[in-house]
Amino acid sequence: MSHEADRELARLWRVSRTVHEMVRDRGYLVADYEVDVPFDQFKNDFGATGSVDRGPMSFSVKHAEDEGTLYVYFCAEKNVSKAAMKTFITSMDKIGAKRGIIIWSEKMSPAAKKTLQELASEYHLEDFQESDLLVNITRHFLVPKHQIMRKEEKDQLIKRYRLKETQLPRIMITDPVARYYGMKRGQVMRIERASETAGRYITYRICM
């Protein structure tokens, strides 16, 4: 294997770990061994031919609370085309998944982006560039604990403090942490921060 391919595999190994951690943090059933894959094993699984093979990296996973199946698609094309999007959706349909994440390496064509938008009413689709997943930002010591509130928890919060949704601080749907957890507009994030005086304090942000 060339030095360049070896470096690419090392990057993908880190990306794969972050993706599995992200999916697990969203409540999907991901085992420890799927997260903690040794590099030698990863290299053997996806680089045994001497080149990088993203195809077999794709996987599906079920939610712990029966919220359906999520399909994670590692696009083999460096520049995502409309045809690649069709392959992605076809794979989702085969397993009956309505939620999907496409991971891409370099560029996503305008046609592919348009396809994502056009299918938004039928599927819940997300896309991430590999470079954004090299490091799990939620594991950084400066990032506090985040948790998306259930609808009933959100309703209780609004009622308890006699608030309107518009009075809550906001977190943008494009925020890296919001994207990590797959937030939707209208959902509220519970954020737990350390405090030298109070031990900890809780803040809430609504996704906009």
C-alpha positions, -999 to +999 in steps of 0.1 A: +000+000+000+013+035-009+021+060+018-008+082+005-033+054+007-021+046+042-026+082+053-061+083+038-070+051+057-058+066+089-080+096+083-110+075+075-104+054+106-108+085+127-138+096+107-155+062+111-150+063+149-166+098+151-195+087+130-202+056+152-199+078+183-223+103+168-248+077+159-246+061+193-250+096+210-283+100+190-297+069+207-289+042+181-277+007+190-239+008+184-217-016+204-183-006+219-165-029+195-179-010+165-165+022+179-132+010+192-120-007+160-081-011+160-064+005+131-049-027+119-083-043+117-098-013+099-069-013+074-075-050+067-112-045+063-111-014+040-076-014+025-067-050+019-065-045-018-039-018-015-063+010-021-091+026+000-125+011-004-153+032+012-182+011-001-181-015+027-179+012+053-216+020+049-239+006+076-274+006+090-284+008+126-317+007+146-327+032+172-329+020+209-364+034+213-378+021+180-375+053+161-367+034+129-335+026+110-307+050+101-285+043+070-250+058+069-235+059+034-198+065+028-198+078-008-171+061-029-169+091-052-148+120-041-172+144-058-208+134-050-229+132-082-266+129-087-260+092-095-243+087-062-273+102-045-296+078-063-274+049-051-277+063-015-315+065-017-319+031-034-298+015-005-321+032+020-352+020+003-339-016+003-338-017+041-368+005+046-349+034+061-363+070+061-333+085+078-299+087+062-265+103+064-241+106+035-204+111+042-184+127+014-147+135+010-142+165-013-172+181-031-210+177-034-223+188-068-251+213-071-273+186-086-266+163-056-274+192-032-307+198-051-316+162-047-311+164-009-335+194-008-361+178-031-363+146-010-366+164+023-403+159+025-400+121+021-367+114+039-347+129+067-313+133+051-280+148+063-246+152+048-212+156+064-178+162+049-151+138+061-129+167+073-156+178+097-156+144+114-119+139+120-123+150+156-154+144+178-161+180+189-184+168+218-154+150+234-134+183+238-131+193+274-144+228+266-177+215+252-203+211+279-228+182+280-256+185+255-289+166+254-319+170+232-351+172+253-381+151+246-412+169+235-429+164+269-398+177+287-398+208+264-435+213+272-429+211+309-400+236+307-422+261+288-450+256+313-428+258+344-411+291+335-442+305+317-422+311+286-428+314+249-406+295+226-393+327+212-380+337+246-355+308+247-319+314+237-312+300+202-289+275+187-287+275+149-295+243+130-261+248+113-242+248+146-216+220+147-231+205+179-266+208+166-256+190+135-237+163+155-269+155+174-292+158+143-313+185+158-345+197+141-360+231+142-382+236+173-362+211+194-347+223+227-311+214+238-304+210+275-268+222+282-251+213+315-221+235+323-196+233+352-197+262+377-171+271+403-198+284+426-229+263+419-211+231+409-231+230+377-258+250+360-283+243+332-291+264+302-316+257+273-314+266+237-340+261+210-330+251+175-338+276+148 
